[in-house]
């Protein structure tokens, strides 16, 4: 049992160090502010439609590892590590189209 705890401890430390190394090599563009946590609305590639469409205001997202840079109003970050700002309307449309093709009874 001690051996398992020791291995888990070292594995979690190694993961933490790796995260710091990755995070340290990424920075936000000069015109944008770095955020410690992923926004409640998510990212364009992993959007929280209920938050974005104002169907709920409950944000249960925990701080996740990634590089999050604040985008201008009407835009959102592409993914957890791609800081490109994407048009929020296009992200919503893409997410809704994806839901339509994966909905039960769809011809996918």
C-alpha positions in Angstrom: 0.0 0.0 0.0 2.8 2.4 0.8 4.4 1.7 -2.6 1.1 2.6 -4.4 0.7 5.8 -2.5 4.4 6.7 -3.2 3.9 6.0 -6.9 0.6 8.1 -7.1 2.4 10.9 -5.3 5.3 10.9 -7.7 3.0 10.6 -10.7 0.9 13.6 -9.6 4.1 15.6 -8.9 5.4 14.8 -12.4 2.0 15.8 -14.0 2.1 19.1 -12.0 5.6 19.8 -13.3 4.7 19.0 -16.8 1.7 21.3 -16.6 3.9 24.1 -15.3 6.3 23.6 -18.2 3.6 23.6 -20.8 1.8 26.6 -19.2 5.1 28.5 -18.9 5.8 28.2 -22.6 2.4 29.7 -23.6 1.5 33.3 -23.2 -1.5 35.4 -24.2 -1.1 38.0 -27.0 -0.2 41.4 -25.7 -3.6 42.9 -26.3 -5.4 40.2 -24.2 -5.5 39.4 -20.5 -4.6 36.0 -19.1 -7.3 34.2 -17.0 -6.6 31.5 -14.4 -9.7 29.5 -15.2 -11.6 28.4 -18.3 -14.5 30.7 -18.8 -18.0 29.2 -17.9 -19.0 29.5 -21.5 -16.2 27.1 -22.4 -14.3 27.4 -25.7 -15.4 27.3 -29.3 -14.3 23.6 -29.6 -16.1 22.7 -26.3 -18.8 25.2 -25.8 -21.4 25.4 -23.0 -24.5 26.3 -25.0 -26.7 26.8 -21.9 -24.4 29.5 -20.6 -23.7 31.1 -24.0 -27.4 31.3 -24.9 -28.3 32.6 -21.4 -30.5 29.6 -20.6 -28.8 29.3 -17.3 -26.4 31.4 -15.2 -25.1 28.5 -13.1 -21.4 28.0 -13.7 -20.1 24.8 -12.2 -16.9 24.7 -14.3 -13.8 24.1 -12.2 -10.5 25.7 -13.0 -9.0 23.5 -15.7 -5.4 23.3 -17.0 -5.0 25.4 -20.1 -4.1 28.8 -21.3 -7.1 31.1 -21.3 -7.0 34.6 -22.7 -9.9 37.0 -22.6 -11.3 37.7 -26.1 -13.2 40.8 -27.2 -17.0 40.9 -26.7 -18.6 38.6 -29.3 -15.6 36.3 -29.5 -14.4 33.2 -27.6 -11.2 31.3 -27.4 -10.9 28.3 -29.9 -9.7 25.7 -27.4 -8.0 25.1 -24.1 -4.5 25.7 -25.6 -5.3 27.6 -28.9 -5.8 31.2 -27.9 -7.2 32.3 -31.3 -10.4 34.3 -30.8 -13.3 32.9 -32.8 -16.7 34.5 -33.6 -19.0 33.4 -30.9 -22.0 33.2 -33.2 -20.2 30.8 -35.5 -19.1 28.7 -32.6 -22.7 28.4 -31.4 -23.9 27.5 -34.9 -21.2 24.8 -35.2 -22.1 23.4 -31.8 -25.8 23.3 -32.6 -25.2 21.7 -36.0 -23.0 19.0 -34.3 -25.9 18.4 -31.8 -28.3 17.9 -34.7 -26.1 15.2 -36.3 -25.5 13.4 -33.0 -29.0 13.5 -31.7 -30.9 10.2 -31.2 -32.7 9.3 -34.4 -30.4 11.3 -36.7 -29.1 9.6 -39.8 -25.5 9.8 -38.7 
